[in-house]
Amino acid sequence: MPPARNISQHGSFDVLVIGAGAAGLAAAAELGRAGKSVLVLEARDRIGGRCWSLDEPGLPVPVELGAEFIHGRPAATFSLLLRAGMVAVGRTGGGWYAERGKLNPTGEIFTEIRKALRRAGMPKKDVSFEAFLARELRHLSPKARAFARRRVEGYDAADPARASARAIVGEWSGEDDATAASHFRPSGGYGALLEWLAGTLDRDRVRLELQTVVRKVRWKRGSVEVEGAASGRPFRAAAARALITLPLGVLQGGGVRFTPALKEKRRALKGLAPSPVLKVALRFRSPFWEKLDGGRYEDAAFFRSLEAPFPSFWTAMPVRAPLLTAWAGGPRAARLSGAGAPEIIRRAMESLKSVFGGRVGRLEAAFVHDWQQDPYARGAYSYVAVGGEGARKTLAAPLRDALFFAGEATDFEGEHGTVAGALQSGIRAARGMLG
Ligand SMILES: Cc1cc2nc3c(=O)[nH]c(=O)nc-3n(C[C@H](O)[C@H](O)[C@H](O)COP(=O)(O)OP(=O)(O)OC[C@H]3O[C@@H](n4cnc5c(N)ncnc54)[C@H](O)[C@@H]3O)c2cc1C
């Protein structure tokens, strides 16, 4: 075995940042600006983590394999867009859902569900969302209950039988109707935004190493040493402190060994669950749906079919593009994950045919990444399981002034599960280190 290359020997670093996703990059930028020397270690051959944009020739929008939307108006994302000279493009268009072979406008069903939720109030003792639905929302119509369940599966990408009702009620009743309905996309995509952020890193202070997989972290107050493989060769690096931005599924899965073990985090790691998601971008020869049924769906933003393996599809509106994105979250995604791209794409097309009664155009290309099978993601984002209240905050807490934690799962300020949450958690952790 060749000796381990010591990445940090030619320059001593104040901080090691593990992971160059949104959280790691935001933290590295903040630390570099404050004069700290930083070594960022990233397993993949690219930055961005669960943000991954592909620019496809002839398509006016990027294909987003990971994050795509900005939900509401989170300050962390909007201020970054402003500095990058990019804009947030508001999603436009209405929704349609397929029922008994017909497409109907979606209407105000979610507003009705939120009203019922507010009336029911916060459950005193935590139960699963499924139990809450059966007990407290039993007066809702079966259709509205099916929508509520699909929303937990689709949006939170959670299993209603495991998801904390207290967390969901807090999330849904906290936001106002306008915020809940406003979705944007970064012009040029999340890939471009994070490339811009990486481009701002002060190269004299911040070093970024790609294809560098961390396997072991030995830590105590005043010293953190990591080991792993850099481009297939063993490496080690050391600093006084480290910021861990590993995704929840990676932390739970044990792919990185901490010595001593993170016993302070055990309960928190049990209280959160990785959200399974399958997202398939389908590129057609033309936007065929715009011509169907006398042009009724010309300006559609999304289509839903409650029972299909992929229950949601969205268009690129307000940009007109021959692109439909299929989305499955929660148990449906978990069941299909691992089946391989051809089968996943086949199921997405089958679901699409069920929406349009078979009237779909010619598929030219399809793009999918199975994030559950990805060893550096192990899921799309995270949700709070029954009894997991407070877990995000516990996960975020630093250990002995040596290990700091960031990443979407550690955001306890209302943006968990999102790029905004990852960005603001990185800034929060960096500021915590700076004292
Ligand atoms: C399909 C999908 C759709 C999504 N849609 C949206 C959306 O529309 N809007 C939204 O806001 N959010 C969305 N999200 C969530 C969003 O992408 C994440 O919340 C956010 O990108 C997480 O950033 P992060 O920095 O916390 O983690 P990551 O981006 O995962 O960064 C962690 C980094 O650590 C690296 N790493 C892992 N293991 C190791 C190791 N052993 N050694 C070194 N490095 C390692 C990873 O490669 C990665 O780069 C979506 C996610 C997915 C997967």
The ligand as an SDF file (V2000), in Angstrom:
LIG
                    3D

 53 58  0  0  0  0  0  0  0  0999 V2000
  -34.2400   15.1030   -7.1020 C   0  0  0  0  0  0  0  0  0  0  0  0
  -34.1070   16.2520   -6.1330 C   0  0  0  0  0  0  0  0  0  0  0  0
  -34.9200   17.3430   -6.2730 C   0  0  0  0  0  0  0  0  0  0  0  0
  -34.8110   18.4220   -5.4010 C   0  0  0  0  0  0  0  0  0  0  0  0
  -35.5850   19.5240   -5.6110 N   0  0  0  0  0  0  0  0  0  0  0  0
  -35.3620   20.6220   -4.8810 C   0  0  0  0  0  0  0  0  0  0  0  0
  -35.9780   21.8530   -5.2440 C   0  0  0  0  0  0  0  0  0  0  0  0
  -36.7370   21.9360   -6.2250 O   0  0  0  0  0  0  0  0  0  0  0  0
  -35.7010   22.9440   -4.4830 N   0  0  0  0  0  0  0  0  0  0  0  0
  -34.8390   22.8930   -3.4220 C   0  0  0  0  0  0  0  0  0  0  0  0
  -34.5960   23.9380   -2.7930 O   0  0  0  0  0  0  0  0  0  0  0  0
  -34.2370   21.7360   -3.0700 N   0  0  0  0  0  0  0  0  0  0  0  0
  -34.4530   20.6120   -3.7810 C   0  0  0  0  0  0  0  0  0  0  0  0
  -33.7950   19.4710   -3.4860 N   0  0  0  0  0  0  0  0  0  0  0  0
  -32.9670   19.4140   -2.2630 C   0  0  0  0  0  0  0  0  0  0  0  0
  -31.6250   20.1120   -2.4610 C   0  0  0  0  0  0  0  0  0  0  0  0
  -31.0010   19.6220   -3.6050 O   0  0  0  0  0  0  0  0  0  0  0  0
  -30.7600   19.8360   -1.2350 C   0  0  0  0  0  0  0  0  0  0  0  0
  -31.4710   20.1810   -0.0540 O   0  0  0  0  0  0  0  0  0  0  0  0
  -29.4550   20.6230   -1.2250 C   0  0  0  0  0  0  0  0  0  0  0  0
  -28.8640   20.6700   -2.4930 O   0  0  0  0  0  0  0  0  0  0  0  0
  -28.5290   19.9730   -0.2140 C   0  0  0  0  0  0  0  0  0  0  0  0
  -27.2910   20.6660   -0.1460 O   0  0  0  0  0  0  0  0  0  0  0  0
  -26.2330   20.1780    0.9350 P   0  0  0  0  0  0  0  0  0  0  0  0
  -25.0200   21.0080    0.7700 O   0  0  0  0  0  0  0  0  0  0  0  0
  -26.8700   20.0840    2.2640 O   0  0  0  0  0  0  0  0  0  0  0  0
  -25.9100   18.6590    0.5300 O   0  0  0  0  0  0  0  0  0  0  0  0
  -25.2360   18.1110   -0.8000 P   0  0  0  0  0  0  0  0  0  0  0  0
  -25.5690   18.9480   -1.9480 O   0  0  0  0  0  0  0  0  0  0  0  0
  -25.5640   16.6630   -0.8820 O   0  0  0  0  0  0  0  0  0  0  0  0
  -23.6830   18.2870   -0.4790 O   0  0  0  0  0  0  0  0  0  0  0  0
  -22.9590   17.3530    0.2790 C   0  0  0  0  0  0  0  0  0  0  0  0
  -21.6820   17.0380   -0.4690 C   0  0  0  0  0  0  0  0  0  0  0  0
  -20.9310   16.0610    0.2810 O   0  0  0  0  0  0  0  0  0  0  0  0
  -20.3080   15.1990   -0.6450 C   0  0  0  0  0  0  0  0  0  0  0  0
  -19.9450   13.9470    0.0370 N   0  0  0  0  0  0  0  0  0  0  0  0
  -20.7610   12.9290    0.4010 C   0  0  0  0  0  0  0  0  0  0  0  0
  -20.0370   11.9530    0.9850 N   0  0  0  0  0  0  0  0  0  0  0  0
  -18.7520   12.3740    0.9940 C   0  0  0  0  0  0  0  0  0  0  0  0
  -17.5310   11.8070    1.4770 C   0  0  0  0  0  0  0  0  0  0  0  0
  -17.4960   10.6130    2.0680 N   0  0  0  0  0  0  0  0  0  0  0  0
  -16.3770   12.5130    1.3130 N   0  0  0  0  0  0  0  0  0  0  0  0
  -16.3870   13.7430    0.7100 C   0  0  0  0  0  0  0  0  0  0  0  0
  -17.5110   14.3170    0.2380 N   0  0  0  0  0  0  0  0  0  0  0  0
  -18.6720   13.6450    0.3860 C   0  0  0  0  0  0  0  0  0  0  0  0
  -21.3580   15.0010   -1.7200 C   0  0  0  0  0  0  0  0  0  0  0  0
  -20.8010   14.5390   -2.9240 O   0  0  0  0  0  0  0  0  0  0  0  0
  -21.9440   16.4040   -1.8490 C   0  0  0  0  0  0  0  0  0  0  0  0
  -21.3200   17.1570   -2.8460 O   0  0  0  0  0  0  0  0  0  0  0  0
  -33.8690   18.3820   -4.3520 C   0  0  0  0  0  0  0  0  0  0  0  0
  -33.0420   17.2750   -4.2120 C   0  0  0  0  0  0  0  0  0  0  0  0
  -33.1470   16.2220   -5.0970 C   0  0  0  0  0  0  0  0  0  0  0  0
  -32.1870   15.0620   -4.9700 C   0  0  0  0  0  0  0  0  0  0  0  0
  1  2  1  0
  2  3  1  0
  2 52  2  0
  3  4  2  0
  4  5  1  0
  4 50  1  0
  5  6  2  0
  6  7  1  0
  6 13  1  0
  7  8  2  0
  7  9  1  0
  9 10  1  0
 10 11  2  0
 10 12  1  0
 12 13  2  0
 13 14  1  0
 14 15  1  0
 14 50  1  0
 15 16  1  0
 16 17  1  0
 16 18  1  0
 18 19  1  0
 18 20  1  0
 20 21  1  0
 20 22  1  0
 22 23  1  0
 23 24  1  0
 24 25  2  0
 24 26  1  0
 24 27  1  0
 27 28  1  0
 28 29  2  0
 28 30  1  0
 28 31  1  0
 31 32  1  0
 32 33  1  0
 33 34  1  0
 33 48  1  0
 34 35  1  0
 35 36  1  0
 35 46  1  0
 36 37  1  0
 36 45  1  0
 37 38  2  0
 38 39  1  0
 39 40  1  0
 39 45  2  0
 40 41  1  0
 40 42  2  0
 42 43  1  0
 43 44  2  0
 44 45  1  0
 46 47  1  0
 46 48  1  0
 48 49  1  0
 50 51  2  0
 51 52  1  0
 52 53  1  0
M  END
$$$$
